[in-house]
Each structure stands twice: as structure tokens, then as C-alpha cells.
Amino acid sequence: MGNRLSQIATRTGDDGTTGLADGSRVSKDHLRVAAMGDVDELNSSIGLLLTSELSETIRVDLAAIQNDLFDLGGELAIPGFTMISEKQVGRLDSRLAHYNADLPRLAEFILPGGSPAAALAHVCRTICRRAERALVALGKQDTINDGPRQYLNRLSDLLFVLARVLNREAGGSDVQWQQRKNQ
């Protein structure tokens, strides 16, 4: 993978451009840079979620996801390079099935909230959806692989399910939407 940073303050971005890992430079508002930023924000938010009280199983899964997201960012930073595999997407499918197995069927829409960890998982989910939208937009401009988009699509579902699991682990339940009629 591209060059490792040995110096953080390079001043090369003072002109409004940033370097990609292949050595090319693009504007800091390029769709690729926006997608990379959304993935980075998601990874940072998952890092914050990891500071919560979590079961070891969820902790291990989130740590693996953080590494995958770093790979995904790397793939975005090197146009034409592939780092996200079908195996990584399949692992998310497997974890979704695992966590969904013990959850009650949804009877109503749920609101983000409940325990602090569940609420933070919902924040991660919304950032993940934004990152996915950024990848879709980038794909209309540049050629990108399917893996990153598929990964983020599965991950947002997993984060929703994890929020439900975290509420149960904290002794609570889903926060259900209450439709108000004739306000």
C-alpha cells in the first residue's frame, strides 16, 4: 500500500489539494476524498463505541470492522486497487445472522436511543449510510469496485442490529416510534 506518513504537517495541502496513496493529487472536495472522510469518521465513531461497556464478542467484531474500514479507506485512496473482499462482506452477513437470531421480530419502527452504547451504534449506522451514499456518488464519476459499497451496506444493517442487541444487553429494549394521530 502507498507511502507511510513519517511527517504529519507536510504543508502540501495548503493549496486545497491532497495526495492519494498512488501519488496523484486531487482537490480536497473531490468525491473520493469525501468518501474517504466519511469512512474515516465512521471508523472513529466505532472507536468511540468501543469505549463503551460491550460484550467480548461485540468488541472483537467491532475491532475487525475497524480494520476492514481501514482497508476500505486504503482502497479508496488507491484508485483501481482492491482491498475489500467477498470474504469480508460474507463475514458481515454471518455476524448479522448471528446477532439477529435471538432478537424479537420488529413490530414497529424503532427510534435511535436506549442505552448510551445503543444510541452510539445508531450514530455509527447513520455515518455508515452517509459513507455508502458517498461511494455511490463517487461510482457515478469514477470506477470503483463493488466490495466497498456492499460492505458498507451490510455494515449499516449490522450496526442497526447491534444497537438492538446492546439495548437488550443493557437490560432495556428498543425505543419504539409512537405514531401520533390528529395532533
N, C-alpha and C positions, 0 to 999 in steps of 0.2 A: 504494500500500500504506500502511497506517496511519501513525501518528506515528513519527518517528525519535526515538530517545533522545538527548537532549542532556545529560542528567544521569543517572548510574547509581544513586547512592544516593538514591532518592526517598522511602523510608520508607513508601510507600503499601502495601507488602506486610506490614507489621508485624502486621496483623490476621489473617494467614493467607490472604489473597486475592491474586490477581494480575490485572493488566489484560490483556485480549486486544486485538488490534490494531484491533478495531472499537469500542473504548472501554468495552465491558462488562467486568465483574469477575466472576471465578469463584474458588472455593476452590482453593488450591494442590494439593489432592489430587484435583481433577476429572480425569476420564479424558482430557479434551482436553489438559490440562496435562501429564499423564503421557506421552501420546503425543508431545507437543512435546519433552519432555525426552529421551525415547528417541531421537528423530530428531536432536536436538542432540548427544547422546552419540555417536551413530553418526558424525555429521559430524566431531566432534572426534577420534574414533578413526581415521577416514580421514585426517585431517590428520596424525596421528601416523604412519600408514602412509606418507604422502608424505615423511616424513623419511628413509625407507629408500632404499637404492640400488635404483632402478627404471629400467626402460627408458623412453624418452621417450613411447612410445605409451601405456604404462600410466599414466604420470604425467599425460598430457593427459586420458585417460579419467577418472581419479580426480578431477582438478580440475573437470571438467564435472559429475561426480556430486556433488561438494561444492556447486556452485552449484544443482543440481537439488534437493538436500536442503534448501538454504536456502529455495527456492521452496516445497517441501513443508511446511516448518515455517510459512512465511507463510500457506499455505492453511489449515493447522490453526488459526493464530492469528486468522483472519478467517472465522468461521462463514459458510458459504454461498458463499464466494469460490472461484474455480477458478484454480490456477496450474500444476498438473501436467497436461501434455497427452499425448495419444496419441503424439505425435511423440517425447516424452522416453522413454516406455515402449518405443516401437519402436526407439529408439537403443540401449537396453539389449539388446533382442533381437538387434540387429545385432552388437553387441560380443560377446555370448555366442557367436554363431555364429562370429565371427572367432577368438576365443580357443580355442573347442572344436575347431576344425578340425584343429589339429596335436597334440592330446592323445591319448594312447592310451586305448582303451576301459577303463572301470573293471571290474576283475575281482573286486574285493574292496572292502569298506568301508574308508575311509581315516580315520586319526586326525588331528586338528589338530596341526600341527607341521611339522618340517623346518627350513627356513631361518627366520631371525627375521622376515623380511617375510611369508613364507607363514603363519607362526603368527599374526602380527598380522592378516592378511587373514581368517583364521578367526575371530579375536575380533570383527572388524568384522561378519562374517557372522552371528554369534550375536546381536550387538546389533541387527542389522537384523531378524532374526527376532522379537526381542522387540518392536521398534517395530511390526512388522506385526501382532503379536498385540494390541498396544495399540490399533491402528487398528480391528481387528475388534471389540474390546470397545467402543470409542467408537461405532462404527457401530450397535451394538445400542441405544445411548442417544440418539445424535444422528444427524441426517442428514449423511453425508459423501459426497464424490464417490468414484467407483471408482478414479480415477487414482492417488492416493497409495498405496492398498493394492496395486494392480497393480505400481506402480513398486517398492515395497519387496520384493514377491515376486520380481520379476525380478532386483533388485539382490542379494538374498541368494544367488541362483543364480550370478550373475556373480562375487560375492566368493569363492564356493567354487571356481569355475573359475580365477579369478585366483590363488588360493592354489596350485593345481596348477601353473599357469604359472610362478609365482615360484619354486617349488621346482626346476623344470627350469632356469630361468634361472640359479639359484644352483649348478647342477651336480648337484643331487640328484634325488630322485623322491618320490612320495607315500609317506607313512608308513602302511603297511597294518596294519589290525586283524588281530591273530592270535587266532583263536578257541581258547580253551583247553578241552579236553575232559577231563572227570573230574579236576578239580583235586584 
